[in-house]
Amino acid sequence: MAKVKSAVVIAMLVVALPGCKIIKTPTAEEKAAATAKSAFDPLAKVEAIWQSQAIPYLQQRAGELKDVTALTASSADEAGAKYGNARRQANAPWTYAVKLSGKVIAADTASRAATIDVDTDGDGKADAKVQIGPAIRGTALRDTLEFVNFNEFKNQIEWAQFGKAFNEKINTSLLAALPRDGLNGKTVKVLGAFPLPSSGQPPLITPAELTVEP
């Protein structure tokens, strides 16, 4: 009787075997490749939206510097609604999209956080500081975009990396080729963004586009 039962069990196993699925244990290399594929890539995320979304958004949203700064002086919230990201986090400061054209009256290129002072109205005084890197302060470009927000990211670390990736993007594609000598007296055109400055201070603009003319 025991032999009969054993034969039945073996027969059932043989029948069941074709339906079984053998799962292969991944190698260390395969695990690493899968992790790399699923890992967050902030530079790739910025690259994917830069020309198709970010630049057109800034071009459409930006106001002339004199108009933006005049409105921020009277009402930061009204200026934010018109030139900024109305979908920002409630506790986040306003940032504003801006465009300007003017003459460089000073250039601090000795620092890694290099800037140029730009006079837009011909009075000999700086109306804006424009960051030319390679070290870029803040995350103004990220924060001005209305179509991205913190809730789309896994955590604060990814959100911060995404903001930094915008600065890396403009460094490699825009600022690395910018001449560092002879900038004084040159005319520049800028499209970018800036956070609300301290009272009496010119805005610190992070450029998304910057051209230098003779």
C-alpha positions as CSV (number, residue, x, y, z in Angstrom):
1,M,0.0,0.0,0.0
2,A,2.9,2.4,0.9
3,K,4.4,1.7,-2.5
4,V,1.2,2.6,-4.2
5,K,1.0,5.9,-2.3
6,S,4.6,6.7,-3.2
7,A,3.9,6.0,-6.8
8,V,0.9,8.3,-6.8
9,V,2.9,11.1,-5.1
10,I,5.7,10.8,-7.7
11,A,3.2,10.8,-10.5
12,M,1.6,14.0,-9.2
13,L,4.9,15.7,-8.8
14,V,5.8,14.8,-12.4
15,V,2.5,16.2,-13.6
16,A,3.0,19.4,-11.6
17,L,6.6,20.0,-12.7
18,P,5.8,21.5,-16.1
19,G,3.8,24.2,-14.3
20,C,6.6,25.1,-11.9
21,K,8.6,28.3,-12.5
22,I,12.2,28.3,-11.5
23,I,13.4,31.7,-10.4
24,K,17.0,32.5,-11.0
25,T,18.9,34.2,-8.2
26,P,20.4,37.4,-9.7
27,T,24.1,37.8,-9.6
28,A,25.8,40.8,-7.8
29,E,26.3,42.4,-11.2
30,E,22.7,42.0,-12.2
31,K,21.6,43.5,-8.8
32,A,23.9,46.5,-9.3
33,A,22.6,47.1,-12.8
34,A,19.0,46.9,-11.6
35,T,19.7,49.3,-8.8
36,A,21.5,51.7,-11.1
37,K,18.6,51.6,-13.6
38,S,16.0,52.5,-10.9
39,A,18.2,55.1,-9.1
40,F,17.1,58.7,-9.2
41,D,19.1,60.7,-11.8
42,P,18.6,64.4,-11.3
43,L,20.7,65.5,-14.2
44,A,18.8,63.3,-16.6
45,K,15.5,64.7,-15.2
46,V,16.7,68.3,-15.8
47,E,17.9,67.4,-19.2
48,A,14.6,65.9,-20.2
49,I,12.7,69.2,-19.4
50,W,15.3,71.9,-20.1
51,Q,14.6,72.8,-23.7
52,S,11.1,71.5,-24.0
53,Q,9.6,73.0,-20.8
54,A,11.9,75.0,-18.6
55,I,13.2,77.5,-21.1
56,P,9.8,78.1,-22.8
57,Y,8.2,78.5,-19.3
58,L,10.8,81.1,-18.2
59,Q,10.6,83.0,-21.5
60,Q,6.8,83.2,-21.1
61,R,6.8,84.0,-17.4
62,A,9.7,86.5,-17.2
63,G,9.1,90.2,-16.8
64,E,11.6,93.0,-17.4
65,L,13.8,93.5,-14.4
66,K,12.5,97.0,-13.7
67,D,8.9,95.8,-13.7
68,V,9.6,92.8,-11.5
69,T,11.6,94.6,-8.9
70,A,9.1,97.5,-8.8
71,L,6.3,95.0,-8.0
72,T,8.3,93.0,-5.5
73,A,9.0,96.3,-3.6
74,S,5.3,97.0,-3.3
75,S,3.9,93.5,-3.0
76,A,6.0,90.4,-3.0
77,D,2.9,88.2,-3.3
78,E,1.5,90.1,-6.3
79,A,4.9,89.9,-8.0
80,G,5.0,86.2,-7.2
81,A,1.5,85.6,-8.7
82,K,2.6,87.3,-11.9
83,Y,6.2,86.3,-12.3
84,G,6.8,83.5,-9.8
85,N,5.6,80.0,-8.9
86,A,2.2,80.2,-7.4
87,R,2.3,76.5,-6.6
88,R,5.4,76.7,-4.4
89,Q,5.3,75.3,-0.9
90,A,3.6,77.6,1.5
91,N,6.7,78.2,3.6
92,A,9.1,78.6,0.6
93,P,10.2,82.1,-0.4
94,W,9.1,83.7,-3.6
95,T,11.3,83.4,-6.7
96,Y,10.7,85.4,-9.9
97,A,11.4,84.8,-13.6
98,V,13.2,87.8,-15.1
99,K,14.8,89.1,-18.2
100,L,17.2,92.0,-18.6
101,S,19.7,93.7,-20.8
102,G,22.5,96.0,-19.6
103,K,26.1,96.9,-19.3
104,V,28.6,95.0,-17.0
105,I,30.1,97.5,-14.6
106,A,31.9,95.1,-12.3
107,A,33.0,91.5,-12.5
108,D,34.1,89.3,-9.6
109,T,35.8,86.4,-11.3
110,A,38.3,85.6,-8.6
111,S,35.8,83.7,-6.6
112,R,34.3,80.4,-7.6
113,A,30.9,82.0,-6.9
114,A,31.7,84.5,-9.6
115,T,29.2,87.3,-10.4
116,I,28.8,90.3,-12.7
117,D,27.1,93.5,-11.7
118,V,24.8,94.8,-14.4
119,D,23.5,98.3,-15.0
120,T,20.2,98.2,-16.9
121,D,19.2,101.9,-16.8
122,G,22.5,103.7,-17.5
123,D,22.9,105.4,-14.2
124,G,26.2,103.7,-13.4
125,K,24.8,101.6,-10.5
126,A,24.2,97.9,-10.4
127,D,20.6,96.9,-10.8
128,A,21.3,93.2,-10.6
129,K,24.1,90.7,-9.8
130,V,24.2,87.7,-12.2
131,Q,25.8,84.5,-11.2
132,I,28.4,83.1,-13.6
133,G,29.8,80.3,-11.5
134,P,31.1,77.7,-11.4
135,A,29.7,77.7,-7.9
136,I,26.0,78.7,-8.1
137,R,24.1,79.7,-5.0
138,G,20.5,78.7,-4.3
139,T,17.9,76.8,-6.4
140,A,16.1,79.7,-8.1
141,L,15.7,78.0,-11.4
142,R,14.0,75.0,-9.9
143,D,11.9,77.0,-7.5
144,T,10.5,79.3,-10.2
145,L,9.1,76.4,-12.3
146,E,5.4,75.9,-11.7
147,F,5.2,72.5,-13.3
148,V,7.5,70.8,-10.8
149,N,6.9,70.4,-7.1
150,F,8.3,68.7,-4.0
151,N,5.5,66.1,-3.8
152,E,6.7,64.5,-7.0
153,F,9.9,63.4,-5.3
154,K,10.7,60.6,-2.9
155,N,12.3,62.8,-0.2
156,Q,14.0,66.1,0.6
157,I,17.3,64.7,-0.6
158,E,16.1,64.1,-4.1
159,W,14.4,67.5,-4.2
160,A,17.7,69.1,-3.2
161,Q,19.6,67.1,-5.8
162,F,17.1,68.2,-8.5
163,G,17.7,71.8,-7.6
164,K,21.5,71.4,-7.7
165,A,21.2,69.7,-11.1
166,F,19.8,72.9,-12.7
167,N,23.0,74.7,-11.6
168,E,25.2,71.9,-13.0
169,K,23.2,72.1,-16.3
170,I,23.9,75.8,-16.8
171,N,27.5,75.4,-15.8
172,T,28.2,72.8,-18.4
173,S,26.0,74.1,-21.2
174,L,26.2,77.9,-20.7
175,L,28.7,79.3,-18.2
176,A,31.8,77.1,-18.7
177,A,32.3,78.8,-22.1
178,L,31.7,82.3,-20.8
179,P,34.9,84.5,-21.1
180,R,36.2,85.6,-17.7
181,D,38.4,88.5,-18.9
182,G,37.3,91.8,-20.3
183,L,33.7,91.6,-19.2
184,N,33.6,95.1,-17.9
185,G,31.8,97.4,-20.4
186,K,30.2,94.5,-22.3
187,T,26.5,94.4,-22.8
188,V,24.8,91.2,-21.6
189,K,21.3,89.8,-22.1
190,V,20.0,87.5,-19.4
191,L,17.0,85.3,-18.9
192,G,16.8,83.7,-15.4
193,A,15.3,83.8,-11.9
194,F,16.0,85.2,-8.5
195,P,14.7,84.9,-4.9
196,L,13.3,87.9,-3.1
197,P,16.4,89.9,-2.1
198,S,17.1,91.6,1.2
199,S,16.0,95.2,1.4
200,G,18.3,97.5,-0.4
201,Q,20.2,94.7,-2.1
202,P,20.1,94.0,-5.9
203,P,18.6,90.7,-7.0
204,L,21.0,87.8,-7.4
205,I,20.0,86.2,-10.7
206,T,20.7,82.7,-11.8
207,P,20.8,82.7,-15.6
208,A,19.1,80.1,-17.8
209,E,20.3,82.1,-20.9
210,L,23.1,84.6,-21.0
211,T,24.7,86.2,-24.0
212,V,27.6,88.7,-24.1
213,E,27.7,91.3,-26.8
214,P,30.6,93.6,-27.8
